[in-house]
Amino acid sequence: MKVIPLGVRGSTAAPGAAFVRYGGHTSCVAVVNGGTAAPQLVLDAGTGLSALSELLNGAAFTGRIVLSHLHWDHVQGLPFCRSIDRPDAQVTLHVPVASPAEDPVELLARGFSPPHFPIGPEGLLGDWQFQPLTAGEVDETITVAPIAHKGGIAFGTRVTLDDATLAYLPDHALHRDTSASDRLAACGLVQGADLLLHDGQFLAVEEDVAIAYGHATIEEVLRLADECRVGAVSLTHHGPARTDDQLDALAARFTRTPAGRPVTFARQGVPIEVRTVP
């Protein structure tokens, strides 16, 4: 399995010369099965989703998009990707809901319809299926579970392909105030994953802000990785004001978890191989 981060910023996009090396688009990850050339699974639909068309060489997308939650930085790319907004696209969009009775289209339309945007979800071209996403198995390869975050239901995602496992938690309240039960639930989702792709927006010295916004501190993420015995960690959802030079400094500082697991900082467009760790 290979994952390609198409957007690695959190909260807002970060344009400009100071954000080129790591990238300025918001959360979106393409997942590629080793036996296929084109991604058929996308996690989140931030502004980075626009880059999916390049991955597909301009072809239509056929597959699933699984949203972790409905905050703007995870959905704003939906109307701006040519490969999913065309007559021959075939898209199943999994929309987080608090209960199966909620209408996923109605939830999306609260921020994606006039007067906030010229069209609503039903205006996207192609064959679209809007599926309510609740805790449990999406299919035989994808499982989601609720995780602590501020401002509505949020899911972490576990994907197993090619005998390798990815755990994706882009927005996760993991700090000194995280309850033992929330931490245990998160560990259950990521336990033994070969790669943990996790929210790394804040540092321990910024913990008060992390608590206020419902995010993690990098130091706590690395402790979680050791507790849950993951193979490797890649940090994403970088702060929108965190420059390339600042991220380089953090990448030099955090190269390993306390127990020695490798740590990297995700870069937009740079593939990450997910391999089974013995």
Protein Blocks (a to p, Z undefined) as FASTA:
>chain_A
ZZddfbfcehiacedjklmmnopadcddddddfkbmbdcbdehjbfklmmmmmmnnopac
edddddfblcfklmmmmmmcfklncfkbccddddddfbfkbcfklmmmmmnccfkbfbdf
klpgcjdddddddedjfblmbccdddddehiaaddddddeehiacdddfbccddfklcfk
lmmmmmmmmgopabdcddffbcfklmmmmmmnopacfklmmmmmmmnopabdcdehiafk
lcfklmmmmmmmmmbcfkopacddddehiacdddddZZ
